[in-house]
Amino acid sequence: MVERERDEGEGMAVYGPLHEGGDDAAVEGEAVVVAAAGENGQGERGDEIERDGEEERKENDDEEAEKEKKEEVEEWSEIRLAIAELSPISHGKMSSPPPTLPFLGISLLLLQVLDKIGPTMAVLRLDVQRNIERLQELYLLDPSKYSTLTAMVEKEADEGTARKAHSCARAVLWLTRSMDFTVALLQRLEDDEGSEEHQSLAQLVEAAYKVSLKPWHGWIASAASKIAMKLIPERKIFVSWIAGKDPSRSVLKDEIERLVPLLQPFLVDIHDMLAKFRLDRLKST
């Protein structure tokens, strides 16, 4: 026992009291640890809040940019939208057979142009809409298989249904002819801007109809077209409708000059494709 006390005394002499102030030191140590943890936790939380704020700001900026882009596109005229639709084809970014989606896109824009001409184009508009729906239905059955108009026409040619009244081949044919009419009308509208005496829109529409649709219309369709010509709006009103947010004549003229060289070769390719299947000479009743 004496030896143990001596050992403890030596230990105290060398290392000092082993437990003196131990509790206070422990408390202080714990306080330091808790304080450090609190500081770290607040720092991490602050960083997290800052990151969340940055992400939210970025999302808001992206949404705003997307909204502005959408509003800008909505302000485009049908002509400018058609140019955007056809430009990738003209630069060789798509396959050589006429692609289906751009064709449908241009067809839908054609509907909008016919709406602006007015009730006079009601019969043609209905045909265009039905033909678009027919092609959309077949395309959606297998988008990869029917990614080109050639694939659609070839399918019906193999089945022997290409010449039937409600075939997709006929839909392609009449939509293409309707686009021929649109090109003819826009060209005449542009050419007439430079003349001293402007023709009325009815005169321009009739001239475009004679070279594009009339050769393929039977007597029923021709008679309906003659009646429709009497309902065509004034030229100034129509021009303001198709010019979009910028009704300036110079802008409209520039857009027509850009569209026609893009659209005409596209239509020629489709006509050539239809001719290979001997479908280019079909007429209506």
C-alpha positions in Angstrom: 0.0 0.0 0.0 2.9 2.3 0.8 4.5 1.5 -2.5 1.2 2.2 -4.4 0.9 5.6 -2.7 4.6 6.3 -3.6 3.9 5.4 -7.2 0.9 7.6 -7.4 2.9 10.4 -5.8 5.7 10.0 -8.4 3.1 10.0 -11.1 1.6 13.2 -9.8 5.1 14.7 -9.6 5.9 13.8 -13.2 2.6 14.4 -15.0 0.7 16.6 -12.5 -2.7 15.7 -11.0 -4.3 13.2 -13.4 -7.9 14.3 -12.7 -7.6 17.9 -11.5 -9.9 20.0 -13.6 -10.8 17.0 -15.8 -14.5 17.6 -15.7 -14.1 21.3 -16.7 -11.7 20.4 -19.5 -14.1 17.8 -20.8 -17.0 20.3 -20.9 -14.8 22.9 -22.6 -13.7 20.3 -25.1 -17.3 19.3 -25.8 -18.2 22.9 -26.2 -15.4 23.5 -28.7 -16.5 20.4 -30.7 -20.2 21.5 -30.7 -19.3 25.0 -31.6 -17.1 23.8 -34.5 -19.9 21.5 -35.6 -22.3 24.3 -35.5 -20.1 26.6 -37.6 -19.5 23.8 -40.1 -23.2 23.0 -40.3 -24.2 26.6 -40.8 -21.5 27.0 -43.5 -22.7 23.9 -45.3 -26.3 25.0 -45.0 -25.4 28.4 -46.4 -23.6 26.8 -49.4 -26.6 24.6 -50.0 -29.0 27.5 -50.0 -26.8 29.5 -52.3 -26.6 26.5 -54.7 -30.4 26.1 -54.6 -30.7 29.8 -55.4 -28.4 29.6 -58.3 -30.2 26.6 -59.7 -33.6 28.4 -59.3 -32.2 31.5 -61.0 -30.9 29.4 -63.9 -34.2 27.6 -64.3 -36.0 30.9 -64.4 -33.6 32.3 -66.9 -34.0 29.2 -69.1 -37.8 29.4 -68.9 -37.7 33.1 -69.8 -35.4 32.4 -72.8 -37.6 29.6 -74.0 -40.7 31.9 -73.6 -39.0 34.7 -75.6 -38.0 32.2 -78.3 -41.5 30.9 -78.5 -43.0 34.4 -78.8 -40.4 35.3 -81.5 -41.4 32.2 -83.5 -45.1 32.9 -83.1 -44.5 36.4 -84.5 -42.9 34.9 -87.7 -45.0 34.9 -90.8 -45.9 31.6 -92.5 -43.4 32.3 -95.2 -40.5 32.7 -92.7 -41.6 29.5 -90.9 -41.6 27.7 -94.2 -38.1 29.0 -94.9 -36.9 27.6 -91.6 -38.6 24.2 -92.4 -37.0 23.9 -95.8 -33.5 25.3 -95.1 -32.1 22.0 -93.7 -33.2 20.2 -96.8 -31.5 22.7 -99.1 -28.2 22.3 -97.2 -28.2 18.5 -97.6 -28.9 17.7 -94.0 -31.7 15.3 -94.8 -32.0 12.2 -97.0 -32.4 12.6 -100.8 -35.9 11.1 -101.0 -38.5 13.8 -100.1 -38.8 13.7 -96.3 -42.2 13.3 -94.7 -42.0 15.7 -91.7 -40.9 18.9 -93.5 -43.6 18.1 -96.1 -46.3 17.9 -93.4 -44.9 21.0 -91.8 -45.2 23.0 -95.0 -48.7 21.6 -95.6 -49.8 22.8 -92.2 -48.5 26.3 -93.0 -50.4 26.1 -96.3 -53.6 25.7 -94.3 -52.9 28.9 -92.5 -52.3 30.8 -95.8 -55.6 29.4 -97.1 -57.4 30.5 -94.0 -56.1 34.1 -94.6 -57.4 34.1 -98.2 -60.8 33.4 -96.6 -63.9 31.3 -97.3 -63.1 31.3 -101.0 -60.6 28.6 -100.3 -62.9 26.5 -98.0 -63.1 23.6 -100.4 -59.4 23.5 -101.1 -58.7 23.9 -97.4 -60.8 20.9 -96.5 -59.1 18.8 -99.0 -55.7 19.9 -97.7 -56.6 19.1 -94.1 -57.9 15.7 -95.0 -54.8 14.9 -97.0 -52.6 16.0 -94.1 -54.5 13.8 -91.7 -54.2 10.8 -94.0 -50.4 11.1 -94.2 -50.1 11.8 -90.5 -52.0 8.6 -89.7 -49.7 6.4 -91.8 -46.6 8.1 -90.6 -47.5 7.5 -87.0 -47.9 3.8 -87.6 -44.1 3.6 -88.1 -42.2 6.9 -88.2 -38.9 5.3 -89.1 -40.4 3.3 -92.0 -42.4 6.1 -93.4 -39.9 8.9 -92.9 -40.0 9.7 -96.6 -42.9 10.2 -99.0 -41.3 7.7 -101.3 -41.8 5.0 -98.7 -45.5 5.8 -98.4 -46.2 5.9 -102.1 -44.1 2.7 -102.7 -46.1 0.8 -100.0 -49.4 1.6 -101.7 -48.0 1.0 -105.2 -47.0 -2.5 -104.1 -50.4 -3.1 -102.6 -52.2 -1.7 -105.7 -54.0 1.0 -103.8 -52.0 4.1 -104.8 -54.7 5.3 -107.3 -57.6 4.9 -105.0 -59.5 8.0 -103.9 -58.4 8.0 -100.3 -54.8 6.8 -100.8 -51.8 8.5 -99.3 -50.3 8.7 -102.7 -53.2 10.9 -103.9 -52.8 12.9 -100.7 -49.1 13.6 -101.5 -50.1 14.5 -105.1 -52.8 17.0 -104.2 -50.8 18.6 -101.4 -47.9 19.1 -103.8 -50.3 20.7 -106.3 -51.7 22.9 -103.6 -48.1 24.0 -102.8 -47.6 24.7 -106.6 -50.6 27.0 -106.3 -49.1 28.8 -103.3 -45.7 29.3 -105.1 -47.5 30.6 -108.2 -49.5 33.1 -106.1 -46.6 34.3 -104.1 -44.5 34.8 -107.3 -47.3 36.8 -108.9 -47.7 38.8 -105.8 -44.0 39.7 -105.8 -43.8 40.4 -109.5 -46.9 42.7 -109.3 -45.4 44.8 -106.6 -43.1 46.3 -109.2 -45.8 47.2 -111.7 -47.5 50.6 -111.9 -51.0 49.2 -111.8 -51.5 46.5 -109.1 -53.8 43.7 -109.9 -56.4 42.7 -107.3 -55.9 39.6 -105.2 -58.7 37.9 -107.0 -56.9 38.4 -110.3 -53.6 37.0 -108.8 -55.4 34.0 -107.3 -57.2 33.2 -110.5 -53.9 33.4 -112.5 -52.1 31.2 -110.1 -55.1 28.7 -110.1 -55.0 28.5 -113.9 -51.4 27.3 -114.0 -51.4 25.0 -111.0 -54.7 23.4 -110.1 -57.1 24.0 -112.9 -55.4 21.6 -115.4 -56.1 18.8 -112.9 -59.6 19.8 -111.8 -62.7 18.2 -113.2 -65.8 20.3 -114.0 -67.2 20.1 -110.5 -64.0 21.4 -108.8 -63.6 24.1 -111.5 -67.1 25.3 -111.0 -66.7 25.5 -107.3 -63.5 27.5 -107.8 -65.2 30.1 -110.0 -67.8 30.7 -107.3 -65.1 31.0 -104.6 -63.2 33.6 -106.5 -65.9 36.1 -105.7 -65.2 35.9 -102.0 -61.5 36.8 -102.0 -60.5 39.6 -99.6 -58.7 42.8 -100.7 -55.1 42.5 -101.6 -53.9 45.0 -98.9 -55.6 43.0 -96.2 -54.2 39.7 -97.4 -50.6 41.1 -97.6 -50.8 42.4 -94.1 -52.0 38.9 -92.9 -49.1 37.0 -94.5 -46.5 39.6 -93.7 -46.5 38.8 -90.0 -45.4 41.4 -87.5 -43.5 43.3 -90.1 -45.9 44.3 -92.9 -43.2 46.2 -94.9 -43.2 45.3 -98.6 -39.5 45.0 -98.8 -39.4 42.4 -96.0 -42.3 40.4 -97.6 -40.5 40.6 -101.0 -37.3 39.4 -99.5 -39.0 36.5 -97.7 -40.8 35.4 -100.9 -37.5 35.6 -102.8 -35.9 33.3 -100.2 -38.8 30.8 -100.0 -39.4 30.2 -103.7 -35.9 28.8 -104.5 -36.2 26.5 -101.5 -39.7 25.3 -102.1 -39.6 24.8 -105.9 -36.8 22.2 -106.0 -38.5 20.3 -103.2 -41.8 20.2 -105.1 -40.0 19.2 -108.3 -38.4 16.2 -106.5 -41.8 15.1 -105.3 -43.3 15.4 -108.8 -40.5 13.4 -110.2 -41.0 10.7 -107.5 -44.7 10.5 -108.3 -43.9 10.3 -112.1 -41.9 7.2 -111.4 -45.0 5.5 -110.1 -47.1 7.0 -112.9 -49.2 9.0 -110.5 -48.4 12.5 -111.7 -51.2 12.8 -114.3 -54.2 11.9 -112.0 -57.2 14.2 -112.1 -60.1 15.0 -109.8 -63.8 14.9 -110.7 
